[in-house]
Amino acid sequence: MSTQAASWRVGSLRGEAAKLPAFLRRDLLVAWSYRTAFFSDFANLGAQMLLFFYIGKLVPQDSLPTYGGVQATYIEFVTLGLVINVFVQVALTRIATALRQEQLMGTLEALLVTPTATGTVQVGSAIFDLIYMPVRTAVFLCFTVLFAGVDLEASGILPALLVLLAFIPFVWGLGIACAAGILTFKRGAGAMSLAALLLGVTSGAFFPLELLPHWMATLAEYNPLAIAIEGLRNALLAGTGWDGVDRDVIILATQSTLTLLAGSALFRLALRREQRRGTLGLY
């Protein structure tokens, strides 16, 4: 009996995984149907690089921290902060925005009453961005290396990826929690923007945390964004290797687990509430 149950679970997981390409194909076709916006996004990457390159000329280099005993330039300092902030913005908005669009089109209730797990809907709603964002990030890093003189340590690539893998579930949990808010309150873009702003300001992405008031700098040390950004900087700018990111990975993995569990629980509660009240399709 246990063998049959295990076989059923495996078959169920395969069935759910087989639905993900349909979500990916839908979002790819939608993105490609707006070609100007698609290609202008990459042009925007170059504009961002140029903007921060010239802002860096206004920032005294000796006011920036050192990594591996080498003084970082401002463009090096801010580049890796931008990478993490983009992940946060996508996670906080993508799942919630996808559900909001389904609400407005009147297809959310029909989608959720199909034999599709809510986890599949969550992953499927963001699977295009989960593939597209790493590609976009890699292009941005190539721009900064080739045209802005950013010097990244090749030996730090794998440790940096480990930091990102430990960090992504944290952001995913926040995104699911935001989606729960959309289900309940229908509109929540302002709250999501405020959350992203607060996390970004106290992350050290754009300026050293030492410039903040002491109490804010102390709190920022526990900000997962700040931990992830410093982990990337130590890996890619200082080339510290595995020993330089192990503590960051442990802390991020713990925070990510708790946030993902909390976000999933909030989403299930919000979904059950709307289904019980019969208001799932309202917007």
C-alpha positions in Angstrom: 0.0 0.0 0.0 2.8 2.4 0.9 4.4 1.6 -2.5 1.2 2.5 -4.3 0.9 5.7 -2.3 4.5 6.7 -3.1 3.9 5.9 -6.8 0.7 8.0 -6.7 2.6 10.9 -5.2 5.4 10.7 -7.8 2.8 10.6 -10.6 1.0 13.6 -9.1 4.2 15.6 -8.9 5.0 14.8 -12.5 1.5 15.8 -13.5 1.9 19.2 -11.8 5.3 19.7 -13.2 4.0 19.0 -16.7 1.7 22.0 -16.4 4.5 24.5 -15.8 5.6 24.7 -19.5 2.0 25.9 -20.4 2.5 28.8 -17.9 5.9 29.5 -19.4 4.7 29.4 -23.0 1.8 31.8 -22.2 4.1 34.4 -20.5 6.7 34.1 -23.2 4.1 34.7 -26.0 2.8 37.7 -24.0 6.3 39.2 -23.5 7.2 38.6 -27.2 4.0 40.2 -28.4 5.3 43.5 -26.9 8.7 43.4 -28.7 9.5 47.1 -28.1 9.1 46.7 -24.4 11.0 43.5 -24.4 14.1 44.9 -26.2 13.9 48.3 -24.4 14.3 46.5 -21.1 17.8 45.5 -22.2 18.5 49.1 -23.3 17.4 50.2 -19.9 20.1 48.0 -18.4 22.7 50.0 -20.3 21.1 53.3 -19.2 21.2 52.1 -15.5 24.9 51.3 -15.9 25.7 54.7 -17.4 23.7 56.5 -14.7 25.5 54.8 -11.8 28.9 55.1 -13.6 28.6 58.9 -13.5 27.1 59.0 -10.1 30.2 57.1 -9.0 32.3 60.0 -10.1 30.6 62.2 -7.5 31.3 59.7 -4.7 34.8 59.8 -3.0 36.3 56.3 -3.4 37.8 56.4 0.1 34.3 56.6 1.6 33.5 53.1 0.3 34.4 49.8 2.0 37.3 47.6 1.0 36.9 44.0 -0.1 39.9 41.6 0.0 42.0 44.6 0.9 41.1 46.4 -2.3 39.1 49.7 -2.3 35.9 49.1 -4.3 34.7 51.7 -6.8 31.1 52.9 -6.6 30.0 51.1 -9.7 31.4 47.9 -8.3 29.7 48.6 -5.0 26.3 49.4 -6.4 26.2 46.8 -9.2 25.7 43.8 -6.9 23.2 45.7 -4.8 21.2 46.3 -7.9 21.2 42.6 -8.8 19.6 41.7 -5.4 17.1 44.5 -5.5 15.8 43.4 -8.9 15.2 39.9 -7.5 13.3 41.5 -4.6 11.1 43.7 -6.9 10.2 40.8 -9.2 9.3 38.5 -6.3 7.2 41.1 -4.5 5.3 42.0 -7.5 5.2 39.1 -10.0 3.0 36.5 -8.2 0.7 39.2 -6.8 0.4 41.0 -10.1 -0.3 37.7 -11.9 -3.1 36.9 -9.5 -4.4 40.4 -9.8 -4.5 40.1 -13.6 -6.4 36.8 -13.3 -8.9 38.6 -11.0 -9.5 41.5 -13.4 -9.9 39.1 -16.4 -12.3 36.9 -14.4 -10.3 33.8 -14.8 -8.8 33.4 -11.3 -11.7 31.4 -9.8 -11.8 29.2 -12.9 -8.1 28.6 -12.7 -8.1 27.7 -9.0 -11.0 25.2 -9.3 -9.2 23.2 -11.9 -7.2 20.2 -10.5 -4.1 22.3 -10.2 -2.2 22.7 -6.9 -2.0 26.2 -5.6 1.8 25.8 -5.5 1.8 25.0 -9.2 -0.2 28.2 -9.8 2.3 30.2 -7.7 5.4 28.7 -9.5 3.8 28.9 -12.9 2.9 32.6 -12.5 6.6 33.4 -11.9 8.4 30.7 -13.9 9.0 33.0 -16.9 10.7 35.5 -14.6 12.7 32.8 -12.8 14.3 32.0 -16.2 14.4 35.5 -17.6 15.8 37.3 -14.6 19.0 35.3 -14.4 19.6 36.0 -18.1 18.9 39.7 -17.6 21.2 39.8 -14.6 24.0 38.1 -16.5 23.6 40.6 -19.4 23.8 43.5 -16.9 26.9 42.1 -15.2 28.5 41.7 -18.7 27.7 45.3 -19.4 29.4 46.5 -16.2 32.4 44.3 -16.8 32.9 45.3 -20.4 32.0 49.0 -20.3 32.3 50.2 -16.7 35.4 48.5 -15.6 33.9 46.3 -12.9 36.4 43.7 -11.8 34.7 40.4 -10.7 36.6 37.5 -9.3 35.8 34.3 -11.3 36.5 32.2 -8.2 33.6 33.8 -6.4 30.9 32.8 -9.0 29.9 29.5 -7.4 29.9 30.8 -3.8 27.8 33.8 -5.0 25.3 31.4 -6.6 25.1 29.5 -3.3 24.2 32.8 -1.6 21.5 33.5 -4.2 20.1 30.0 -3.8 19.8 30.5 -0.1 18.3 34.0 -0.5 15.7 33.3 -3.3 13.2 31.3 -1.0 13.1 34.3 1.4 12.0 36.6 -1.5 9.7 33.9 -2.8 8.0 33.7 0.7 7.5 37.5 0.7 6.0 37.3 -2.8 3.5 34.7 -1.7 2.6 36.7 1.4 2.0 39.7 -1.0 -0.2 37.5 -3.1 -2.2 36.6 0.0 -2.8 40.3 0.6 -4.0 40.7 -3.0 -6.5 37.9 -2.6 -7.8 39.4 0.6 -7.7 43.2 0.0 -7.7 43.1 -3.9 -5.3 46.1 -4.1 -1.9 46.2 -2.4 0.6 47.8 -4.8 1.3 50.6 -2.3 2.1 48.2 0.5 4.4 46.2 -1.7 6.2 49.3 -2.9 6.7 50.4 0.7 8.0 47.0 1.8 10.5 47.0 -1.1 11.6 50.6 -0.3 12.2 49.8 3.4 14.1 46.7 2.6 16.1 48.4 -0.1 17.0 51.5 2.0 18.4 49.4 4.8 20.2 46.9 2.6 23.3 48.8 1.9 22.6 48.4 -1.8 23.3 52.1 -2.8 25.3 53.4 0.1 27.4 52.0 3.0 25.3 51.1 6.0 27.7 53.1 8.2 26.1 56.2 6.9 22.8 55.3 8.5 22.0 56.2 12.2 23.5 53.7 14.5 20.3 52.0 15.5 19.2 51.6 11.9 22.7 50.2 10.9 22.4 47.7 13.8 19.0 46.5 12.6 20.2 46.4 9.0 22.7 43.8 10.0 19.8 41.4 10.3 18.2 42.4 7.0 18.4 39.4 4.6 19.0 41.8 1.7 22.0 43.3 3.4 23.3 39.8 4.2 22.9 38.6 0.7 24.4 41.7 -0.9 27.5 41.6 1.4 27.8 37.9 0.6 27.9 38.6 -3.1 30.4 41.4 -2.7 32.7 39.3 -0.6 32.5 36.5 -3.1 32.7 38.4 -6.4 34.8 41.5 -5.3 37.1 39.9 -2.7 37.1 36.4 -4.0 36.8 35.0 -0.4 35.6 31.6 -1.6 33.4 29.2 0.3 34.8 30.2 3.8 33.7 33.8 3.3 30.0 33.0 2.6 29.2 30.0 4.8 27.9 32.1 7.7 25.8 34.2 5.3 24.3 31.0 3.7 23.3 29.5 7.1 21.6 32.7 8.2 19.8 33.2 4.9 18.7 29.6 4.7 17.2 29.9 8.2 15.4 33.2 7.4 14.3 31.8 4.0 12.7 28.7 5.5 10.8 30.6 8.1 9.6 33.2 5.5 8.6 30.6 3.0 6.6 28.7 5.5 4.9 31.8 6.8 4.1 33.1 3.3 2.6 29.7 2.2 0.5 29.6 5.4 -0.8 33.1 4.8 -1.7 32.3 1.2 -3.6 29.1 2.1 -5.5 31.0 4.8 -6.4 33.8 2.4 -7.5 31.4 -0.3 -9.7 29.4 2.0 -11.3 32.6 3.3 -12.1 33.8 -0.1 -13.5 30.4 -1.2 -15.6 30.2 2.0 -17.0 33.7 1.4 -17.5 33.1 -2.3 -15.5 36.3 -3.1 -12.6 34.8 -4.9 -13.6 36.2 -8.3 -14.4 39.7 -7.0 -12.0 42.5 -7.7 
